[in-house]
Amino acid sequence: MFLGLITLGVTILSLFGLIKEAKRKNFFGAGFAFVSVAVFGWFSIRTIIGVIFTDGGGVVA
């Protein structure tokens, strides 16, 4: 669960970076921030779902 919360924090920080770089029209930085939001967001959500529904971790099929 701790790993899921840490990656959720990284996702939120990456989201702030995405908004900031999009306002600056730095599309290269915004692209990297978008990829970070997508990857870390997916991983954190799937980790939290796995902990909740499979009794503390494990593979969610």
Contact map, one row per residue, 1 for C-alpha under 8 A:
1111100000000000000000000000000000000000000000110010000100000
1111110000000000000000000000000000000000000000000000000000000
1111111000000000000000000000000000000000000100100000000000000
1111111100000000000000000000000000000000001110110000000000000
1111111110000000000000000000000000000000000100010000000000000
0111111111000000000000000000000000000000000100000000000000000
0011111111100000000000000000000000000001101100000000000000000
0001111111110000000000000000000000000001100110000000000000000
0000111111111000000000000000000000000000000000000000000000000
0000011111111100000000000000000000000001000000000000000000000
0000001111111110000000000000000000011001100000000000000000000
0000000111111111000000000000000000001000000000000000000000000
0000000011111111100000000000000000000000000000000000000000000
0000000001111111110000000000000011011000000000000000000000000
0000000000111111111000000000000011001000000000000000000000000
0000000000011111111100000000000000000000000000000000000000000
0000000000001111111110000000010010000000000000000000000000000
0000000000000111111111000000111011000000000000000000000000000
0000000000000011111111100000010000000000000000000000000000000
0000000000000001111111110000000000000000000000000000000000000
0000000000000000111111111110110000000000000000000000000000000
0000000000000000011111111110010000000000000000000000000000000
0000000000000000001111111100000000000000000000000000000000000
0000000000000000000111111100000000000000000000000000000000000
0000000000000000000011111110000000000000000000000000000000000
0000000000000000000011111111110000000000000000000000000000000
0000000000000000000011001111111000000000000000000000000000000
0000000000000000000000000111111100000000000000000000000000000
0000000000000000010010000111111110000000000000000000000000000
0000000000000000111011000111111111000000000000000000000000000
0000000000000000010000000011111111100000000000000000000000000
0000000000000000000000000001111111110000000000000000000000000
0000000000000110110000000000111111111000000000000000000000000
0000000000000110010000000000011111111100000000000000000000000
0000000000000000000000000000001111111110000000000000000000000
0000000000100100000000000000000111111111100000000000000000000
0000000000110110000000000000000011111111100000000000000000000
0000000000000000000000000000000001111111110000000000000000000
0000000000000000000000000000000000111111111000000000000000000
0000001101100000000000000000000000011111111100000000000000000
0000001100100000000000000000000000011111111110000000000000000
0000000000000000000000000000000000000111111111000000000000000
0001001000000000000000000000000000000011111111100000000000000
0011111100000000000000000000000000000001111111110000000000000
0001000100000000000000000000000000000000111111111000000000000
0000000000000000000000000000000000000000011111111100000000000
1011000000000000000000000000000000000000001111111110000010000
1001100000000000000000000000000000000000000111111111000000000
0000000000000000000000000000000000000000000011111111100000000
0000000000000000000000000000000000000000000001111111111111110
1000000000000000000000000000000000000000000000111111111111000
0000000000000000000000000000000000000000000000011111111110000
0000000000000000000000000000000000000000000000001111111100000
0000000000000000000000000000000000000000000000000111111111110
0000000000000000000000000000000000000000000000000111111111000
1000000000000000000000000000000000000000000000000111111111000
0000000000000000000000000000000000000000000000100111011111100
0000000000000000000000000000000000000000000000000110011111110
0000000000000000000000000000000000000000000000000100010011111
0000000000000000000000000000000000000000000000000100010001111
0000000000000000000000000000000000000000000000000000000000111
